[in-house]
Amino acid sequence: MKIEMEPLGLWPGPRTVRHPMNIISLWRYPPQPELIDSVYELPSPNYFQLHPFFIWKPEHTIMERVKNNYTLPCLYSCGSPFVVSSGVGRPRVIIGLGGQYYILASRLCCKGCNKFWHADKPQWLDMLPSRFTKILPAFLTFKKAICKTVMDELRHSGKSPNDMANQLNEALHLKYERAHLAYLASVKNVLDGESGLYGQ
């Protein structure tokens, strides 16, 4: 996540980065593991089990267009809120219909009262205008979260929560098996090349 966020200027410490034509996405996707150069060594299985993540930093200039001169509130309702980033928070694991992903929320601090909280705290999200929370891909609670795609599927299909959980579990297992099969095929490709099968 750090490797992806540093070039965007979202990791604490790096200089501000200009984005041509303001084209940017809050979604970050892992590299395609089959395309990583592994001529001299076997590919790592770790690259085949990476998941995308969603950056949630409402205090950052990346969301300036959404803020539109709106002053972010202090969670503790102090008189003069001035909310700034105080580092990167914890990632939340979310299970969606398309697989697993993470929401990486920033850690916030109010300079008015010197108190800290995480940007994915439900009590603070409730204080924000809906234009902020509409961007989030999941409904967040104190400890858990549910992807909006799962809620849409539950409403559409009328399945019970237990049936939906079984479907998600099966989909995750299938995605893991496909990624593992892709890893084995990539290893075989490297070994075949080293044995001279492709005329090398």
Buried (B, 14 or more C-beta within 10 A) or exposed (E): BEEBBBEBBBBEEEEEEEEEEEEBEBEBEEEEBBEEEBEEEEBEBEBBBEBBBBBBBBBBEBBEEBBEEEEBBBBBEBEEBEBEBBEBBEBBEBBBBEBBBBBBBBBBBBBBBEEBBBBBBEEBBEEBEEEBBEEBBBBBEEEEBBBBBBEEBBEEEEBEEEEBEEBBEEBEEEBBEEBEEBBEEBBEBBEEEEEEEEEE
